[in-house]
Amino acid sequence: MVTATVSAKGWIVIPAKERRDFGIAPGTQVVIRRDGDALRLTPATPDPIAKAYGLLSGGKSLSASLLTEREKEMKCEEARLLAWR
């Protein structure tokens, strides 16, 4: 069991091993919940929307690639049909 002392300002130092184990770095937000007669401190889950924002930006448009591929398929199909006549 790990213990910590609360400072006069209400600060608690989380020991280094626990910070590493739970991925708590400077600036990490934590959630404090009441759990019966105890307090539970857990790292805040990052907002998945904010984390994914811009993930697919840049690069070639997938819509443009699809349209190009469809045009190639259409030309091949037309050539096949004309050759069949």
N, C-alpha and C positions, 0 to 999 in steps of 0.2 A: 504494500500500500504506500502511496506517495502522499506526502502532506506539503502544504504551502502555508505561508503566513500572510494575512491580509494587512496591507500597509494602512497608515492613517488616512490616505486618500481612497481606500477601498480597492487598491490594486492587488492582484495576485500574480505571482510569477509562476508560469507553467514550466516545469523542469524540461531541460533540453531533450531528453530521451522521449518524453511524451509528445513534445512538439514534433520531433522527427517522425515518430510512429503514426501520428495522426495528420501529418502534412500541414502543420500550422506554422506559417512563416509570418514575418512582420507584415502587417496590413491585412492578414486573414481575419475575416469576421467570424465570430462565434455566436451561437445561439445558447441562451441560458434559459432552461425550463425548470419549473417546479415539478418534482417527482415525489409526491407524498411529502415527507419531512426532509427531503434532500433536494439539492440543486443539481441539475445535469447540464454540463457544458459540452457542446459538440460543435465542430467546425460547421459553418453555414454552407449549405449546398449552393454552388454557383447557379445563377439563372441560366438555364439551358438555351433560352432564346438569345440572350446577350452573348453567350459564349459562342454560339453558332453564327452570329451575325458576320457577314462578309466571308464566310467559309468558302463559298462557291464563286466569289467574285473573281474577275480576271479570266484570262484564257479565252479560248474560242467558245462561242455560244453553242450550246447543245442543240438548240432549235435550228440554227443555221447548218450544223453538221447533219442533222436529220433530213432537212430539206434537200441538201446536196445529195445525200444518199438516195432519197426517194426519186430525184431527177435521174440519177444514173440507172436505177431500177426501171423507171418508165421508158427510158431510151432503149434499154436491153429488151424489154417486153415488146415495144413497138417494132424493133428490128426482127425479133423472133416471129411476130405475127405477119410482117411484110414478107419474110422469107417463106412462110407457110403457104401463102397465096399461090 
